[in-house]
Amino acid sequence: MTASHCTDALAELVAGAGELYGRQRSARFFFDSEPQELRWVLRTTDDVVNVTIYKFPDVAVSPDLPDSHGTMIWQATYPRPAFAHGVLEAAHTVLTEHGEAGYLAKWAMHPYPVALVQDLRRLHMRDDVCDLSHDLSRP
């Protein structure tokens, strides 16, 4: 899956993972894949996250369509701690590889989502029992 630079994909993913720590039991967001839409639907019950990704042929019309009109291209279930940790590790890898300036140069319209990453890390450390290493440098 490739997200267009028109989509703030990393911020959407990090924010979506963070939404699952409150009262909200689901989050949805999309990546513009020019011309397609990749719609992510996250649902949580207890401490399990179900991730489903749907593909729609045209991002210009698909936001108004229900999930059932898309083609499910991926579905998986993860413990919430593992999902959140994976999102944090991915964000850290992107930052390590590109730096904030390099990220902005690559994504053009979207700066690296520092505050969202920090917020997800805080929620993850506060609410999850996670045996994985959390030696992730800034942010």
Secondary structure, DSSP 8 states (H G I E B T S, - for coil): ----TTS-HHHHHHHHHHHTTSS--EEEEEEEETTEEEEEEEEEETTEEEEEEEEES-TTTGGGS-GGGSEEEEEEEEEHHHHHHHHHHHHHHHHHHHHHHHHHHHHSS----HHHHHHHHHHHHHH----S-------
